[in-house]
Amino acid sequence: MIASLRGRVIGRDTHGVVLEVSGVGFRVLLSTQSLAALHEGDSEVSLLTSMIIREDSLTLYGFLHSHEQQLFEKLITVSGIGPKVAISALSAFNADALSGIIVDEDVTRLATVPGIGKKTAQRIILELRGVLEKIGGTETAAIKQPAAAAQATEALLGMGFTSAEVTLALEDFKGADTDMAGLIRHGLKRLGAS
């Protein structure tokens, strides 16, 4: 089992990277959140990995943070959620935001993830909401997104930005204005739309 890789990014596309480790190129699929942080030619990158073995394939999924990996592994234990849908969920929302959505039992937001309908969202919440506080031994998974941040997220989504763009734009909202209007301004500035 391959648990982690350290090497140089020698190729990338919209789904992941090729990581060269001691002359061997490993194809690693990533969430858009992690992919955005990696650049071709990076001198050395460390990724945690989860290997999914199927009858006809062997696929490596990579993560920059243990919390993201642990949430991925929890998601794929839910009936009807495969690794592609789990990565899609982690692309739509960062790990903390996704955990917060599940803990808050926000079926509507969870159902916006491609591949997750209302019934599947309800199943994920039912199966995972009680265990997320334990992921990584911290309470970060249970942090609930403040109402202003949730409203700002909805407003930016309504302006046509993708979930991944909005999540990245608002990820450091703790240091920004805490009212909805301030968060929207902050998000638009980071998105280059102000």
LINRA-V256697 format. One record per backbone hydrogen bond with DSSP energy under -0.5 kcal/mol. NH is the residue of the N-H (numbers start at 1). CO is the residue of the C=O. E is the energy in kcal/mol with one decimal. If there is no record, write none. Layout:
nh=NH co=CO e=E
nh=NH co=CO e=E
//
This chain:
nh=3 co=1 e=-0.7
nh=5 co=47 e=-2.5
nh=7 co=45 e=-2.3
nh=8 co=20 e=-2.0
nh=9 co=42 e=-0.8
nh=10 co=8 e=-0.6
nh=10 co=18 e=-2.7
nh=11 co=18 e=-1.0
nh=13 co=16 e=-2.3
nh=17 co=28 e=-2.4
nh=18 co=11 e=-2.8
nh=19 co=17 e=-0.6
nh=19 co=26 e=-2.9
nh=20 co=8 e=-3.3
nh=20 co=18 e=-0.6
nh=21 co=19 e=-0.6
nh=21 co=24 e=-3.3
nh=22 co=20 e=-0.5
nh=24 co=21 e=-1.7
nh=26 co=19 e=-2.8
nh=26 co=24 e=-0.6
nh=27 co=25 e=-0.5
nh=28 co=17 e=-2.9
nh=28 co=26 e=-0.6
nh=29 co=60 e=-2.8
nh=30 co=15 e=-2.4
nh=35 co=31 e=-2.8
nh=36 co=32 e=-2.0
nh=37 co=34 e=-1.0
nh=38 co=35 e=-1.2
nh=41 co=9 e=-2.7
nh=42 co=39 e=-2.2
nh=45 co=7 e=-3.2
nh=47 co=5 e=-3.0
nh=48 co=63 e=-2.8
nh=49 co=3 e=-2.6
nh=50 co=61 e=-2.4
nh=52 co=50 e=-0.5
nh=52 co=59 e=-3.1
nh=53 co=51 e=-0.6
nh=54 co=52 e=-0.6
nh=54 co=57 e=-3.2
nh=57 co=54 e=-0.5
nh=59 co=52 e=-2.6
nh=60 co=27 e=-0.6
nh=61 co=50 e=-2.4
nh=62 co=29 e=-3.2
nh=63 co=48 e=-2.3
nh=69 co=65 e=-1.8
nh=70 co=66 e=-2.9
nh=71 co=67 e=-2.1
nh=72 co=68 e=-2.3
nh=73 co=69 e=-2.5
nh=74 co=70 e=-1.8
nh=75 co=71 e=-2.7
nh=76 co=72 e=-2.1
nh=77 co=74 e=-1.2
nh=78 co=75 e=-1.6
nh=81 co=78 e=-2.2
nh=82 co=80 e=-0.7
nh=86 co=82 e=-2.2
nh=87 co=83 e=-2.5
nh=88 co=84 e=-2.0
nh=89 co=85 e=-2.3
nh=90 co=86 e=-2.0
nh=91 co=87 e=-1.1
nh=92 co=88 e=-1.9
nh=93 co=89 e=-1.9
nh=98 co=94 e=-2.9
nh=99 co=95 e=-2.4
nh=100 co=96 e=-2.4
nh=101 co=97 e=-2.3
nh=102 co=98 e=-2.1
nh=103 co=99 e=-2.9
nh=104 co=100 e=-2.6
nh=105 co=102 e=-1.1
nh=106 co=101 e=-2.6
nh=107 co=105 e=-1.5
nh=110 co=106 e=-2.1
nh=111 co=107 e=-2.4
nh=112 co=109 e=-1.3
nh=113 co=110 e=-1.5
nh=116 co=113 e=-2.3
nh=117 co=115 e=-0.6
nh=121 co=117 e=-2.6
nh=122 co=118 e=-2.2
nh=123 co=119 e=-1.9
nh=124 co=120 e=-2.6
nh=125 co=121 e=-2.3
nh=126 co=122 e=-2.4
nh=127 co=123 e=-2.4
nh=128 co=124 e=-2.4
nh=129 co=125 e=-2.0
nh=131 co=128 e=-1.3
nh=132 co=128 e=-1.3
nh=134 co=131 e=-1.4
nh=135 co=132 e=-1.3
nh=137 co=134 e=-2.0
nh=138 co=135 e=-1.3
nh=142 co=139 e=-1.3
nh=143 co=140 e=-1.2
nh=150 co=146 e=-2.2
nh=151 co=147 e=-2.5
nh=152 co=148 e=-2.5
nh=153 co=149 e=-2.4
nh=154 co=150 e=-2.2
nh=155 co=151 e=-2.4
nh=156 co=152 e=-2.5
nh=157 co=153 e=-2.5
nh=158 co=154 e=-2.2
nh=159 co=155 e=-0.8
nh=160 co=157 e=-1.7
nh=161 co=156 e=-1.6
nh=166 co=162 e=-2.5
nh=167 co=163 e=-2.7
nh=168 co=164 e=-2.3
nh=169 co=165 e=-2.3
nh=170 co=166 e=-2.0
nh=171 co=167 e=-0.7
nh=171 co=168 e=-0.5
nh=173 co=170 e=-1.9
nh=175 co=172 e=-1.6
nh=176 co=173 e=-1.1
nh=183 co=179 e=-2.4
nh=184 co=180 e=-2.5
nh=185 co=181 e=-2.4
nh=186 co=182 e=-2.5
nh=187 co=183 e=-3.0
nh=188 co=184 e=-2.9
nh=189 co=185 e=-2.5
nh=190 co=186 e=-2.2
nh=191 co=187 e=-2.0
nh=192 co=188 e=-0.5
nh=192 co=189 e=-0.9
nh=193 co=188 e=-2.9
nh=194 co=188 e=-0.7
//
